[in-house]
Amino acid sequence: MALTGTGRTALSAILEHESLFPRIKDTDLVLVASKLARKQVTAAGLTRDDLLELKTTLGEEVFEKTLDGLSPHHIKLLARRLDKTAPEIEVNTGSSALSYVRQILAGDIAPAAAPAQDPKQAETAKKKNKYLGRKAFRTGR
């Protein structure tokens, strides 16, 4: 059996030929799954539904270990990503943000929709020139 350079084929080869890898235990595979899931959970663009699908795919125990293994910074980012209008008190520490994420995933808290911006404010924001008045960009001497 030749292992190739890609990780996907290497992992599938290990799983297909378990007799050749007797020292790889289920706990090792759980750790690998948790590490890969951590990378997926911290990826941008995941919604509540994506996380719930990941939870059912991995199993609740592995998913919870993955959430517990996140750094406080990453769990705060996840909480903010799931609910952009979350109160500051809910996401100011890692443990409170983790509790908030679990409440969102359980359906106890419905993430509030982002407030719509007025069209007038959007136009003025587009017209603003951030370089106007900066010394480096003045042409006269």
Secondary structure, DSSP 8 states (H G I E B T S, - for coil): ----S-HHHHHHHHHHTGGG-TT--HHHHHHHHHHHHHHHHTSTT--HHHHHHHHHHH-HHHHHHHHHHS-HHHHHHHHHHH-TT--HHHHSSHHHHHHHHHHHHHTSS---------HHHHHHHHH--TTTT-GGG----
